[in-house]
């Protein structure tokens, strides 16, 4: 029996994702983006970056702290993509055009399936702050939550296809198929709407003083309920 068969599916998924991360130098979001763009047609790096911006993947994916050029070199060394010639755009210098290999297509299929199946709760700055919220006063929390609500409202207003996306994806021609290529924005919009409802509810509870606390009182009660640590 294979070793992964003795572990739960989540452990197998984590192992596979870890393997992909190690193989691609820890930039698997960049790698997956490049592989999926090349799945459409051969492209040079500048075209990939333009499509990422037009389709707003730079907003929906955390592509900070990485380089598409480093990723391309890593994917090429892993034989997941390969040069397919050179291309020129106007007076710009010639650029290498890359295409997806069969191995790269299979890698993308595996990564997409595992990404959809995984339900791992990813750590976040917001979740950490909520976990230690009692250190702030209710007034301080209320001010911060109002700012968060404004930010969420602005983000939701921005989560809709714009002119560049319509041009890049030709949404009118796609018709009823447009939804499947915009599911990432739909998912994020749904999550952000739920976050905004929760945030507004918490604001209302704080404003009506249905939720209030004093940190020293919390510490005092916890001190009386927690047994003394052994010396």
C-alpha positions in Angstrom: 0.0 0.0 0.0 1.3 3.5 -0.9 2.4 5.5 2.2 -0.1 8.3 1.4 -3.0 5.8 1.5 -2.5 5.5 5.3 -3.0 9.3 5.7 -6.3 11.3 5.4 -6.9 13.0 2.0 -6.0 16.4 3.4 -2.6 15.1 4.4 -2.1 13.7 0.9 -3.1 17.0 -0.7 -0.8 19.0 1.6 2.1 16.6 0.7 1.4 17.1 -3.0 1.2 20.9 -2.7 4.4 20.9 -0.7 6.1 18.9 -3.4 5.0 21.3 -6.0 6.1 24.3 -3.9 9.6 22.7 -3.4 9.9 21.9 -7.1 8.9 25.4 -8.2 10.9 27.3 -5.6 7.9 28.3 -3.4 6.1 30.3 -6.0 3.4 28.0 -6.9 0.8 30.8 -7.4 3.0 32.4 -10.0 3.8 29.0 -11.5 0.1 28.0 -11.7 -0.7 31.4 -13.3 2.0 31.0 -16.0 1.0 27.4 -16.7 -2.7 28.3 -17.1 -2.0 31.3 -19.4 0.2 29.1 -21.6 -2.5 26.6 -21.7 -4.4 29.0 -23.9 -1.6 29.7 -26.4 2.2 30.3 -26.6 3.1 33.7 -25.0 6.1 35.7 -24.2 6.5 37.1 -20.6 5.3 40.6 -21.5 2.1 39.2 -22.9 1.6 37.2 -19.8 2.0 40.2 -17.6 -0.4 42.2 -19.7 -3.0 39.5 -19.5 -2.5 39.2 -15.7 -3.2 42.9 -15.4 -6.1 43.0 -17.8 -7.8 40.0 -16.2 -7.0 41.5 -12.8 -5.3 38.3 -11.5 -2.8 40.6 -9.8 -5.6 41.7 -7.6 -7.3 38.3 -7.0 -4.0 36.4 -6.5 -1.2 37.2 -4.1 1.5 37.6 -6.7 3.7 39.9 -4.6 7.2 39.0 -3.7 7.8 37.0 -6.9 8.9 37.4 -10.4 7.4 36.0 -13.6 10.9 35.8 -15.1 12.2 33.7 -12.2 9.2 31.5 -12.4 9.6 31.0 -16.1 13.2 29.9 -15.6 12.1 27.5 -12.9 9.3 26.0 -15.0 11.6 25.6 -18.0 14.2 23.8 -15.9 11.4 21.5 -14.6 10.5 20.9 -18.3 7.0 22.2 -17.7 7.3 24.9 -20.3 9.6 25.2 -23.3 10.7 27.9 -25.8 8.5 28.0 -28.9 10.4 30.7 -30.9 10.6 34.5 -30.6 8.2 37.3 -31.1 8.4 41.0 -31.6 5.8 43.8 -30.7 6.5 47.0 -32.7 9.9 48.3 -32.0 10.4 46.3 -28.9 13.2 43.8 -28.8 12.5 40.2 -29.7 11.2 38.1 -26.8 11.2 34.4 -26.2 7.8 32.9 -26.7 7.0 29.9 -24.4 4.6 27.0 -24.7 3.2 24.5 -22.3 4.6 20.9 -22.4 2.6 17.8 -21.7 4.2 17.6 -18.3 3.2 21.2 -17.6 -0.4 20.6 -18.6 -0.6 17.6 -16.2 1.1 19.7 -13.4 -1.5 22.4 -13.9 -4.4 19.9 -13.9 -3.1 18.4 -10.6 -2.6 21.8 -9.0 -6.0 23.0 -10.0 -7.8 19.9 -8.7 -5.9 20.0 -5.4 -6.5 23.7 -5.1 -10.3 23.3 -5.4 -10.4 20.3 -3.1 -8.3 21.8 -0.3 -10.3 23.4 2.5 -7.2 24.3 4.6 -7.8 27.4 6.7 -5.0 29.8 5.8 -3.6 32.1 8.5 -4.5 35.8 8.0 -3.5 39.1 9.7 -7.2 39.8 10.3 -7.9 36.4 12.0 -4.8 37.0 14.3 -6.1 40.4 15.2 -9.6 39.1 15.9 -8.1 36.4 18.2 -6.5 39.1 20.4 -9.2 41.8 20.0 -9.9 42.0 23.7 -6.6 43.8 24.2 -8.2 46.9 22.6 -11.0 48.9 24.0 -14.5 48.6 22.4 -14.1 52.1 21.1 -10.8 51.3 19.4 -12.3 48.2 17.9 -15.3 50.1 16.7 -13.1 52.7 14.9 -11.1 49.9 13.2 -14.2 48.0 12.1 -15.7 51.1 10.6 -12.5 51.5 8.5 -12.7 47.8 7.5 -16.3 48.1 6.5 -15.4 51.1 4.2 -12.6 49.1 2.7 -14.8 46.1 2.0 -17.5 48.3 0.4 -14.8 49.8 -1.9 -13.5 46.4 -2.8 -16.9 45.1 -3.6 -17.6 48.0 -5.8 -14.4 47.1 -7.6 -15.2 43.4 -8.0 -16.9 43.6 -11.3 -15.6 43.1 -14.9 -14.2 46.3 -16.4 -13.5 47.4 -19.9 -10.0 45.8 -20.0 -11.4 42.5 -18.8 -14.2 42.6 -21.4 -11.6 43.2 -24.1 -9.2 40.6 -22.9 -11.8 37.9 -22.4 -14.4 39.0 -25.0 -17.2 38.4 -22.5 -19.9 39.2 -24.9 -18.8 36.4 -27.3 -18.5 34.0 -24.3 -22.1 34.6 -23.4 -23.3 32.1 -20.8 -19.8 30.7 -20.6 -18.4 33.9 -19.1 -19.3 32.9 -15.6 -16.8 30.0 -15.5 -13.9 32.3 -16.4 -15.0 34.8 -13.7 -15.6 32.3 -10.8 -12.6 33.7 -8.9 -14.2 37.1 -8.7 -17.6 35.6 -8.0 -16.2 33.6 -5.1 -14.2 36.6 -3.7 -17.3 38.8 -4.0 -19.4 36.3 -2.1 -16.8 35.9 0.7 -16.4 39.7 1.0 -20.1 40.2 1.1 -20.3 37.8 4.0 -17.4 39.5 5.7 -19.1 42.9 5.3 -22.4 41.6 6.8 -20.5 40.1 9.8 -18.5 43.4 10.2 -21.6 45.5 10.1 -23.3 43.2 12.6 -20.4 43.5 15.0 -20.4 47.3 14.6 -24.1 47.4 15.4 -23.5 45.3 18.6 -20.7 47.6 19.7 -22.6 50.7 19.0 -25.6 49.4 21.0 -23.2 48.2 23.7 -24.6 44.6 23.4 -20.9 43.7 23.2 -18.5 45.3 25.7 -15.5 44.2 27.8 -12.6 45.3 30.0 -9.4 43.4 29.4 -8.3 43.6 33.1 -11.6 42.0 34.1 -11.0 39.2 31.5 -7.5 38.6 32.9 -8.9 38.6 36.4 -11.6 36.0 35.6 -9.2 33.9 33.6 -6.7 34.0 36.5 -9.4 32.7 38.9 -10.5 29.9 36.5 -7.1 28.6 35.3 -5.2 26.3 37.8 -1.8 27.3 38.9 1.0 26.0 36.7 3.3 23.4 38.4 6.5 24.8 39.7 
